[in-house]
Amino acid sequence: WRIGELEQALDYSEKSFKIHKKIGNKLDIADSLTHIGLIHSGKGESDKALEYYKQCIKISEELGDRMSVAGVLGFSAIIHSKRGELDKALEYYKQCKKIYEELENRKDVAHVLHNIAGIHLYRGELDKTLDYYKQSHKIFKELGHKSPIAHSLFARGNVFLQKGKFDLATSNYKQSLEILEEIGNKIEISKIFPFLISIAIEKKEFDEADKLLKQLKQIDEKDKNKYISLNYRFLERWC
């Protein structure tokens, strides 16, 4: 969003909020408060965003709209995470996860677990990170949601790479790659190659590194995507 677009969206949402407040429709009031909070968050005005989220949660709880409560708790957790307030972020994520579990919303439970893993990763708590990624991955796999499965495998690969466990990192990256190829996500595929190539070079497997670079070149020549081309050109110079 550009600043002008955010201001326009804020103006529209505030007008909408006033109308809903006049009518007294609490569901629409809560919805407007969420939108206003999201816009303030987009503008970097986190205190204002949190205040609107707080108001929304209060109304949603009164209405018994637990799904909305969980969603806004998640938005609040994101703000606290960005501000480096990791304990607060974890607290909100755990409240959010509890509601999703009670609602038997497994997809969103998995997403929250993935976000909790990210906080532990930021703290350097790699074993906890892997545990939460594992829980998230298990649910996505049971649900058959391929894109999040690929993303969680990639995330696990990054953690194993940080731990210096190259074989486990490679295994997770290649599983992620296989799924991304199935769903045809070429941009995400191109993001994995630098990691696989760096591992091959670290292990002095130069033929493997060259083979991987050629595979990326084929993707680049076929798709002509700017992001893929940048990845390939960078790696070509590096290798």
TAGI-V147867 format. One record per residue. N is the residue number from 1. RES is the residue in one letter. SS is DSSP state (A for helix, B for strand, O for the rest). PSI is psi as a letter, one per 30 degrees, with the letter a starting at -180 (NA if undefined). OMEGA is omega in whole degrees, 0 to 359 (none if undefined). Layout:
N_RES_SS_PSI_OMEGA / N_RES_SS_PSI_OMEGA
//
This chain:
1_W_O_k_171 / 2_R_O_l_182 / 3_I_A_e_180 / 4_G_A_e_180 / 5_E_A_e_178 / 6_L_A_e_179 / 7_E_A_e_179 / 8_Q_A_e_179 / 9_A_A_e_179 / 10_L_A_e_179 / 11_D_A_e_180 / 12_Y_A_e_183 / 13_S_A_e_179 / 14_E_A_e_176 / 15_K_A_e_179 / 16_S_A_e_179 / 17_F_A_e_181 / 18_K_A_e_179 / 19_I_A_e_181 / 20_H_A_e_180 / 21_K_A_e_179 / 22_K_A_e_180 / 23_I_A_e_179 / 24_G_O_g_178 / 25_N_O_j_187 / 26_K_A_e_180 / 27_L_A_e_179 / 28_D_A_e_176 / 29_I_A_e_180 / 30_A_A_e_179 / 31_D_A_e_179 / 32_S_A_e_179 / 33_L_A_e_177 / 34_T_A_e_180 / 35_H_A_e_179 / 36_I_A_e_178 / 37_G_A_e_180 / 38_L_A_e_179 / 39_I_A_e_177 / 40_H_A_e_177 / 41_S_A_e_178 / 42_G_A_f_178 / 43_K_O_f_181 / 44_G_O_g_181 / 45_E_O_i_190 / 46_S_A_e_179 / 47_D_A_e_178 / 48_K_A_e_180 / 49_A_A_e_181 / 50_L_A_e_179 / 51_E_A_e_178 / 52_Y_A_e_177 / 53_Y_A_e_180 / 54_K_A_e_179 / 55_Q_A_e_180 / 56_C_A_e_180 / 57_I_A_e_181 / 58_K_A_e_181 / 59_I_A_e_181 / 60_S_A_e_176 / 61_E_A_e_178 / 62_E_A_e_181 / 63_L_A_f_184 / 64_G_O_g_180 / 65_D_O_i_187 / 66_R_A_f_178 / 67_M_A_e_178 / 68_S_A_e_178 / 69_V_A_e_181 / 70_A_A_e_180 / 71_G_A_e_182 / 72_V_A_e_172 / 73_L_A_e_177 / 74_G_A_e_177 / 75_F_A_e_179 / 76_S_A_e_179 / 77_A_A_e_179 / 78_I_A_e_179 / 79_I_A_e_181 / 80_H_A_e_178 / 81_S_A_e_179 / 82_K_A_e_180 / 83_R_O_f_180 / 84_G_O_g_180 / 85_E_O_i_193 / 86_L_A_e_178 / 87_D_A_e_179 / 88_K_A_e_179 / 89_A_A_e_179 / 90_L_A_e_179 / 91_E_A_e_180 / 92_Y_A_e_179 / 93_Y_A_e_181 / 94_K_A_e_175 / 95_Q_A_e_179 / 96_C_A_e_181 / 97_K_A_e_181 / 98_K_A_e_180 / 99_I_A_e_179 / 100_Y_A_e_178 / 101_E_A_e_180 / 102_E_A_e_178 / 103_L_O_f_182 / 104_E_O_h_177 / 105_N_O_i_189 / 106_R_A_e_180 / 107_K_A_e_182 / 108_D_A_f_172 / 109_V_A_e_181 / 110_A_A_e_179 / 111_H_A_e_180 / 112_V_A_e_177 / 113_L_A_e_178 / 114_H_A_e_179 / 115_N_A_e_176 / 116_I_A_e_177 / 117_A_A_e_180 / 118_G_A_e_178 / 119_I_A_e_178 / 120_H_A_e_176 / 121_L_A_e_179 / 122_Y_A_e_179 / 123_R_O_f_181 / 124_G_O_g_180 / 125_E_O_i_192 / 126_L_A_e_180 / 127_D_A_e_176 / 128_K_A_e_178 / 129_T_A_e_181 / 130_L_A_e_180 / 131_D_A_e_180 / 132_Y_A_e_176 / 133_Y_A_e_180 / 134_K_A_e_179 / 135_Q_A_e_180 / 136_S_A_e_181 / 137_H_A_e_181 / 138_K_A_e_181 / 139_I_A_e_180 / 140_F_A_e_181 / 141_K_A_e_179 / 142_E_A_e_179 / 143_L_A_f_180 / 144_G_O_g_180 / 145_H_O_j_193 / 146_K_A_e_182 / 147_S_A_e_176 / 148_P_A_e_176 / 149_I_A_e_180 / 150_A_A_e_181 / 151_H_A_e_181 / 152_S_A_e_176 / 153_L_A_e_178 / 154_F_A_e_180 / 155_A_A_e_178 / 156_R_A_e_177 / 157_G_A_e_179 / 158_N_A_e_180 / 159_V_A_e_178 / 160_F_A_e_177 / 161_L_A_e_178 / 162_Q_A_e_180 / 163_K_O_f_180 / 164_G_O_g_179 / 165_K_O_i_190 / 166_F_A_e_182 / 167_D_A_e_178 / 168_L_A_e_177 / 169_A_A_e_180 / 170_T_A_e_180 / 171_S_A_e_180 / 172_N_A_e_178 / 173_Y_A_e_183 / 174_K_A_e_175 / 175_Q_A_e_177 / 176_S_A_e_180 / 177_L_A_e_181 / 178_E_A_e_180 / 179_I_A_e_179 / 180_L_A_e_176 / 181_E_A_e_178 / 182_E_A_e_183 / 183_I_A_f_174 / 184_G_O_g_180 / 185_N_O_i_187 / 186_K_A_e_181 / 187_I_A_e_179 / 188_E_A_e_176 / 189_I_A_e_183 / 190_S_A_f_180 / 191_K_A_f_183 / 192_I_A_e_184 / 193_F_A_e_179 / 194_P_A_e_180 / 195_F_A_e_178 / 196_L_A_e_180 / 197_I_A_e_180 / 198_S_A_e_177 / 199_I_A_e_180 / 200_A_A_e_179 / 201_I_A_e_179 / 202_E_A_e_180 / 203_K_O_g_181 / 204_K_O_h_176 / 205_E_O_i_189 / 206_F_A_e_177 / 207_D_A_e_178 / 208_E_A_e_179 / 209_A_A_e_180 / 210_D_A_e_179 / 211_K_A_e_180 / 212_L_A_e_179 / 213_L_A_e_179 / 214_K_A_e_177 / 215_Q_A_e_179 / 216_L_A_e_178 / 217_K_A_e_179 / 218_Q_A_e_178 / 219_I_A_e_180 / 220_D_A_e_182 / 221_E_A_e_182 / 222_K_A_e_189 / 223_D_A_f_179 / 224_K_O_h_178 / 225_N_O_k_184 / 226_K_A_e_182 / 227_Y_A_e_180 / 228_I_A_e_179 / 229_S_A_e_178 / 230_L_A_e_178 / 231_N_A_e_182 / 232_Y_A_e_182 / 233_R_A_e_178 / 234_F_A_e_182 / 235_L_A_e_179 / 236_E_A_e_179 / 237_R_A_e_183 / 238_W_A_e_183 / 239_C_O_NA_none
//
